[in-house]
Amino acid sequence: MRCGSKCFVVEMEIKGEKQIKSVTARTSVDARKTIRGEYGAGAYILSVTEEKKK
């Protein structure tokens, strides 16, 4: 975990199946890069939102 990182909730579609994954990153762009690096170009990212603390 890096300094200034937050938790983002990424909603994506892989092979016609919707999935939700929690990712730790500094920005929403970094969260998208992490998902693309893990799942490749086949992952269609629907939304990236910052997880709010309770």
Secondary structure in CASP SS format (residue, H / E / C, confidence):
PFRMAT SS
TARGET T0000
AUTHOR 0000-0000-0000
METHOD secondary structure of the structure
MODEL  1
M C 1.00
R C 1.00
C C 1.00
G C 1.00
S C 1.00
K E 1.00
C E 1.00
F E 1.00
V E 1.00
V E 1.00
E E 1.00
M E 1.00
E E 1.00
I E 1.00
K C 1.00
G C 1.00
E E 1.00
K E 1.00
Q E 1.00
I E 1.00
K E 1.00
S E 1.00
V E 1.00
T E 1.00
A E 1.00
R C 1.00
T C 1.00
S H 1.00
V H 1.00
D H 1.00
A H 1.00
R H 1.00
K H 1.00
T H 1.00
I H 1.00
R H 1.00
G H 1.00
E H 1.00
Y H 1.00
G C 1.00
A C 1.00
G C 1.00
A E 1.00
Y E 1.00
I E 1.00
L E 1.00
S E 1.00
V E 1.00
T E 1.00
E E 1.00
E C 1.00
K C 1.00
K C 1.00
K C 1.00
END
